[in-house]
């Protein structure tokens, strides 16, 4: 009986993981910026999201984008959306994550990957996340399904 119970828990866990998506900066920008060509796709996706994960680098990159493109007020509104977006979990980064991202940067040295991109690729690999909400083709380099190709 204990074996059956354990099997159900493992099955549920793997099903939950397949319903997770990694969120990149470009998806957050598209969701919040009505002038973005992918706005309607991400507005629809964020209306009924699975569990979402991202990194603090994505949050920092998004804040910087709104600060430079608009003003400090819009940058703070971006942070408020991140704080209120309940299915979104911002993962803490460890030295192991940075080492993993560095290895990805070396592996794809011929690509113009940012550290933020590499951390995202590392997180998806480490957490078994197969779906990525991004408009950046780099986030599909390791086989993740990009939302722009699914939606």
C-alpha positions in Angstrom: 0.0 0.0 0.0 2.9 2.4 0.8 4.3 1.7 -2.7 1.0 2.7 -4.4 0.7 5.9 -2.4 4.3 6.8 -3.2 3.7 6.1 -6.9 0.7 8.5 -6.9 2.7 11.2 -5.2 5.5 10.9 -7.8 2.9 10.9 -10.7 1.2 14.0 -9.3 4.6 15.8 -8.9 5.7 15.1 -12.4 2.3 16.2 -13.8 2.6 19.5 -11.7 6.1 20.1 -13.1 4.8 19.8 -16.7 2.3 22.5 -15.9 5.0 24.9 -14.8 6.4 27.6 -17.1 9.5 29.8 -16.8 8.7 33.5 -17.4 11.3 35.6 -19.2 11.5 39.4 -19.2 10.1 39.6 -22.7 6.9 37.9 -21.7 6.4 40.3 -18.8 7.0 43.3 -21.0 4.7 42.0 -23.7 2.0 41.4 -21.0 2.3 44.9 -19.6 3.1 47.0 -22.8 0.0 47.3 -25.0 2.2 48.3 -27.9 4.1 45.0 -27.9 3.3 42.7 -30.9 2.8 39.8 -28.5 0.6 41.7 -26.0 -2.6 39.8 -26.7 -0.9 36.4 -26.5 0.6 37.1 -23.1 -2.5 38.8 -21.8 -4.4 35.6 -22.6 -1.7 33.4 -21.1 -1.5 35.4 -17.9 -5.3 35.4 -17.6 -5.2 31.6 -16.7 -1.6 30.7 -15.9 -0.1 27.5 -14.7 2.5 27.7 -11.9 5.1 30.2 -13.0 8.7 30.7 -12.0 11.3 33.3 -12.8 14.6 34.7 -11.6 15.5 37.9 -9.7 17.5 38.8 -12.8 14.4 38.8 -14.9 12.7 41.1 -12.4 15.7 43.4 -12.4 15.9 43.4 -16.2 12.1 44.2 -16.4 12.4 47.0 -13.9 15.3 48.5 -15.8 13.4 48.3 -19.1 10.4 50.2 -17.7 12.6 52.7 -16.0 14.6 53.5 -19.2 11.7 53.2 -21.6 9.2 55.2 -19.5 9.9 56.5 -16.0 10.4 55.6 -12.3 6.7 55.5 -11.8 6.2 52.8 -14.5 9.2 50.9 -13.2 7.6 50.8 -9.7 4.2 49.7 -11.2 6.1 46.8 -12.9 7.4 45.7 -9.5 3.9 46.0 -8.0 2.6 43.6 -10.7 5.4 41.1 -9.9 4.5 41.3 -6.2 0.8 40.7 -7.0 1.2 38.0 -9.6 0.3 35.1 -7.3 1.1 32.1 -9.5 4.6 33.6 -10.0 7.5 32.5 -7.8 10.8 34.4 -8.0 13.5 31.8 -7.2 16.5 32.7 -5.2 19.8 32.2 -6.9 22.7 30.3 -5.5 26.4 30.1 -6.5 25.5 26.8 -8.1 23.0 28.5 -10.3 25.6 31.1 -11.4 28.1 28.3 -12.1 25.4 26.5 -14.2 24.6 29.7 -16.1 28.3 30.2 -16.8 28.6 26.7 -18.2 25.7 27.5 -20.5 27.3 30.7 -21.6 30.5 28.8 -22.5 28.4 26.1 -24.3 26.6 28.6 -26.4 29.5 31.1 -26.8 28.6 31.7 -30.4 25.2 33.1 -29.3 24.5 36.5 -27.8 23.2 35.1 -24.6 22.9 37.4 -21.6 23.5 36.1 -18.0 19.8 36.5 -17.5 19.1 34.2 -20.4 21.7 31.6 -19.2 20.2 31.6 -15.7 16.8 31.0 -17.2 18.1 28.1 -19.2 19.8 26.7 -16.2 16.6 27.0 -14.0 14.5 25.3 -16.6 17.0 22.4 -16.8 17.4 22.1 -13.0 13.6 22.2 -12.4 12.5 20.1 -15.3 10.5 23.0 -16.8 9.6 22.4 -20.5 7.6 25.5 -21.2 9.0 29.0 -21.5 7.0 32.2 -21.8 9.4 34.3 -23.8 9.7 36.1 -27.2 13.4 35.5 -27.2 14.5 32.5 -29.3 17.6 32.0 -27.1 15.3 30.6 -24.4 14.5 27.7 -26.7 18.2 26.7 -27.3 18.0 23.7 -24.9 14.6 22.4 -26.2 12.1 24.4 -24.1 8.8 25.1 -25.8 8.4 28.8 -26.4 4.9 30.2 -25.8 5.1 32.2 -29.0 5.2 29.0 -31.0 2.4 27.3 -29.0 -0.1 30.1 -28.8 
